[in-house]
Amino acid sequence: MKRPIRVVVAKAGLDGHDRGAKVVARALRDAGMEVIYTGVHQTPEQVVETALQEDADAIGLSLLSGAHNYIFPRVSELMKEKGLDDVLLFGGGIIPEADWPALARVGVEKVFPPGASLEEITTYVREAVPRKRGAAA
Amino acid sequence: MSASSGVARRLSKQRWLDDVYNAATKKHAERKSRFSTLSDEVIEPLYTADDLEGFDPDRDLGFPGEFPYTRGVQPSMYRGRLWTMRQFAGFGSAEDTNERFHYLLKHGVDGLSVAFDMPTLMGRDSDDPLSRGEVGREGVAVDTLRDMEILFNRIPLDRVTTSMTINGPASIVWAMYIAAAEKRGIPLDRLGGTIQNDALKEYIAQREWIVPVKPAMGLVVDTFRYGSREVPRWNTISISGYHIREAGATALQELAFTLIDGLEYVKWGVAAGLDVNDFVPHLSFFFDVHNDFFEEIAKFRAARRIWAREIERRYHPTNERALLMRTHAQTAGVSLTAQQPYNNVVRVTLQALAAVLGGTQSLHTNSLDETYALPTEEAVTLALRTQQVIAHESGVADTIDPLAGSYYLESLTERMERGFDRYLGEIEKMGGMVEAVDRGFPQREITEASFHFQQQVEEGEKIVVGINKYATSEQTTIPTLAIDTEVERKQIARLAETRKTRDRGRWNESIDALRHAAKRGDELMPRFVECARANASVGEQVLVLKEVFGEYHDPGYF
């Protein structure tokens, strides 16, 4: 039997806005995925370590503090160092669209803006995880 | 009201429902099968006197400036003085924010309100590894007294009141403000303002904690003591529902958790030997003001009545000011949408109007661009003008509590009070708010409510214009504020310079004295002021507190 998709929903940096992250975590869980929510104030190192320990298929990073241009690339870099090439990295929060292309270039495959629906996010994760695994295999 | 006329009235509403309303709605169904407030409280088709059974206007409303203050805390309300238009600002460097303060004062704000950046809020210096990428982003960076002096350069601290939104390290940052005023020769009894300093709601909602709950409560009580003695015009706490609401709470949860937090602070203050008549008048409140117009107005009115009744019942203060629930309000950031951003101007207008009709003492109106970034100068000006139009053109400020007596509003106000009683009973059974927070009770209630709301949006039961209805594919581009990445580098350089040039001996002594006082449970505020004078940084002082009191980690409820 195929095991359920495992997702680490993470709050990295000092930002404490966790409403969105928690709602998304809950929605992914209700959609049958296994969700590990890190809690707030994680370092990029801690996030990647959690993904490694939990054998995660995806990391969803939430950030509303404006530090995404530092934190997202840093997480991505650490994922590469740890060999997490088949793990999907996506994000959401207050992230200006102008920053999306640069984030995509460093491996943040999708950014969900405020107003994105839970349905949209769940569907994305369900489809993108197997695609990512396939691509890495 | 005689018993027979009460029966007659009840009969008359029931008669209308049976004969007229039900017949009509059978023929033409209503827009929805169930109407409810934003907080999902059921709304009836019509409110009449029948819905106010047991309501006694003399007892439950009273008059403005009189117990139970439902109609307002001041006798003349906005006829005497309008609410304080206080726009929250802070970004980039202390120089940038100082410039924005001068701009705001020139355009008619009456009070300043400082937004600090995440590292400062979390008690970390700009050169801390965890501060990377965050310096000056969401607010202004303050590491030492030097930054505080630049921030308030050429601002008359004895005439302008300053609100500082900071919690974990509130006493440390307030001490820097005090030290800055002291250096300019301004007597402490001339300083006016507010520090947010609301520890409890950090664990409940905002997550900017530094030490565990109980020592954090001790730090708060310490500021109560110092404030009532040394800085009598200062509000030493702003007990905040804002963040609780933004985290997803309902209006009732916001009201209940905030007031129960307030009662917990009073309990701790009394237990520490403070006199209710001295410190309770310095407690102020801060509420969100969201989209549901009547529900919001009811929330403010109910909050005043509940606070007055609870403080009177528990403590019988001789100083009447201890009964006054004075509040700041801010429009709901969480209600703004990134899509069709100009719609936000309309939302903010309605919310601001509700805050004014609810009788707030001061108000911040959000800017239309805040789902993108910190606001531009133009956007902030429009938000301020919104308040000015309400104040000077709409006429709503010319009579006091104009909606009193509305069957619907009074019924909602009563419902809020009854809902509060239920939460109070539950939380008191747990032993009070500190215990409830330890068990994760308010945290879980909020998480449930926020998920429920999101589901209602997904299912189209709640409409967000431009999101799940009237959405368009076209993009509206609006100008946004960009923060210079140089800010971080310059701020770190300034801190390094301060560390190099400060008097090492005095710094050592001040830090040792702080550690000693924290270990012994002595008063800390005078120690923080001395640390500020010695140019100790926020992070250095917070490290001492963490060393003595320990750290708090997110239990991560979801």
Interface residues (C-beta under 8 A of the other chain):
Chain A: V9 G13 L14 D15 G16 D18 R19 A21 K22 V23 A25 R26 A27 V35 Y37 T38 G39 V40 H41 T43 S65 G66 A67 N69 Y70 I71 I94 P96 P113 P114 G115 S117 L118 E119
Chain B: M118 P119 L121 M122 R124 P129 L130 S131 R132 G133 E134 R137 E138 Q206 R207 E208 E246 A247 G248 V334 T337 A338 Q339 T371 Y372 A373 T447 S450 F451 Q454 Q455 V457 E458 V464 I467 N468 T480 I483 H553 D554 P555 G556 Y557 F558
